[in-house]
């Protein structure tokens, strides 16, 4: 057989073509890239010991070695591939906590204060509330709209615990920065009247472990009348719309005389008076605002007259060391001198 001799250039070209084909045929990287055994176990014991992360509990659904909080418990250091929303010891608020804060201050073996966050711990009844404040009528009992610390059975397919909010945790779905469709931003989606709907947003790559005016999450908002109880069906794919799925009555903000009576969720920051200089025009990731559109991507400015105050402008979804899961110490008047909280918009107060 006659030998075939290829020039170096041709060999390089063929090698490049093979490499390109391999790349194009490779499935997209998933949102979870660490080894399967970091989260899963084929059996629930090894040498007679539980394979659960705490060494005691289990077994868990989906062959997991822990529940939601168990898998997401640790210390954020900027290199962790899993976002940690709880920790064994008290985190340093604002330093190694992420955008949503931490459940540490709520957990009984942690800060043990249910006023400082959402209680998602099964078997640890809320010490202060039996149901979500501002709750919709008709969603009582063990509904996820009423209580996250009990196993809910009212709606099939909707989980309990953290899955009361993160309903479809698509850990193996390819990760993208801007999320405007299923599986939705942070897997926050709806059911029943909100079926097929979820939260649109732009997710920061390290969940705001590092943050600045141009390094942060972006949230969608919707301006309009504040006379309905809200929810995704009424308020579109917005973060405030999602929050009002449980705290619906907080969206009925004005009485018949247009006087404020409730939270100013998705209220446009006026372009007049003290509000015209809100934020000094510069975005502050510690006091986020909502946008009418995500088309502009991550931006470092706040535009009075269009950008909005939303639920997360004042609260963190998981928890904080402060009452009412507020972002700052509202009971300490000193926070205002640090140009934080209310004075970001109310610049003359």
Number of C-alpha atoms within 10 A of each C-alpha: 3 4 5 5 8 9 8 9 9 11 12 12 12 12 12 12 12 12 12 12 11 11 11 10 9 9 9 11 11 14 14 16 12 11 8 10 11 11 17 18 18 11 12 18 14 9 6 7 10 17 22 23 16 12 12 10 14 18 18 14 10 11 16 23 27 22 18 16 17 16 20 15 18 18 20 21 13 13 9 11 13 17 21 24 25 27 21 11 13 15 21 11 13 15 12 18 25 21 25 18 25 30 30 26 29 27 21 14 10 15 16 17 21 23 21 25 26 25 28 25 19 14 9 15 17 22 11 9 13 13 21 17 13 18 20 20 11 9 15 16 15 18 22 28 24 26 27 26 23 21 16 20 14 13 12 8 10 18 19 23 22 21 17 23 24 21 21 19 17 17 13 11 13 13 16 13 13 19 19 17 16 16 22 23 24 19 21 22 26 25 17 9 12 18 11 15 24 30 27 28 27 20 21 19 14 20 19 22 20 17 17 12 15 15 21 26 23 23 26 25 30 24 16 9 12 21 13 14 21 24 27 25 19 14 21 20 28 27 27 29 30 26 22 24 26 26 22 23 20 24 26 20 20 16 12 7 6 9 9 13 12 15 16 19 27 29 22 23 21 18 15 11 11 15 19 18 20 23 21 15 13 15 21 22 19 22 21 23 27 29 25 16 16 19 8 8 14 18 15 16 15 23 22 19 14 18 25 27 22 28 24 22 21 20 23 24 19 23 29 30 25 18 17 19 24 21 25 22 18 16 9 8 9 11 15 17 9 10 13 19 20 16 18 20 22 16 17 11 9
